[in-house]
Amino acid sequence: MTHKRIWIYALLFTGCSINYVDRVVLSVSARPIAEAFGLSTVQLGYLFSAFLWSYLVVVLPWGMLVDRIGTRWSTAGGMAFWGFATILTGLSPNFASAFVSRLLMGVGEGSTYPAGGRTIREWIPAGERGLATVVFNCGGYFGPAIGSITMAYIVSSFGWRAGFYVAGGICFIWVAVWLAIFCQPEQVTFIGEAERAKILAERGGSAVQSSGGARLADLLRCRSLWGVFITQGCAVYTVYLFLTWLPSYLQATRGLTVMSSGLPDGYPLHGRSTRDYPRRLD
């Protein structure tokens, strides 16, 4: 990785981080939202899962849209869309409007991984793509690790609506930076001709080109791919336990404040054991 391409790594990392910061705001503010709207546990569960319902449906269409219009505008559009939806959650007067805003948020956030994957293919030489993918994915852990604490502070200090306003505002700041910096390697001036030639030469993937794209049916017959499905499904289930229910559980059953519940929520993502966390927070 050259210092001239550090901007691409930084944009990938921070974009994925913001994606997960926006997901965790509802978790740390779940109890004050439930009190404000008079929500049951079941209704709160609907809010937690709403964005995943739409996210699941739109990921593949987002991938096709990224291929059609390119990474610059698909990434900016997706981030702006879910930033707007996040702000709408803060403006919600009742459960129904909050539920719809979470569905809209899922539509926007579905752009992140298709656009991020294509950005890596377009910008990163084949020998660096493992590193670029790790940096990109690390944003998904850094975001909730830092977001659970910072958003808990904002919510406890300024109210639950403020957390959504701040998270949504960060999205629009990132979009402005993205549009100011990001272009295709063919167009930018901050890399040299030798580096540009290397990126373009390796853009298609490995040196061995396949004769054609694999069909979905062929992929679904691959045993290794099903192993990835099962592993990822188990991992995501555990991650979403921390991203959704843990803060409200600690607030409801352990008497923790919003701020206090944000700290242990981020502990597993910091690589720390919750046994290191004080049992009493007086």
Buried (B, 14 or more C-beta within 10 A) or exposed (E): BEEEBEBBBEBBBBBBBBBBBBBBBBBBBBBBBBEBBEBEEEBBEBBBBBBBEBBEBBBEEBBEBBEEEBBBEBBBBBBBBBBBBBBBBBEBEEBEBBBBBBBBBBBBBBBBBBBBBBBBBBBBBBEBBEEBBEBBBBBBBBBBBBBBBBBBBBBBEEBBBBBBBBBBEBBEEBBEBBBEEBEEBEEBEEBEEEBBEBBBEBBEEEEEEEEEEEEEEEEEEEEEEEEEEEEEEEEEEEBBEBBBBBBBBBBBEEEBEBBBBBBBBBBBBBEBEEEEEEEEBE
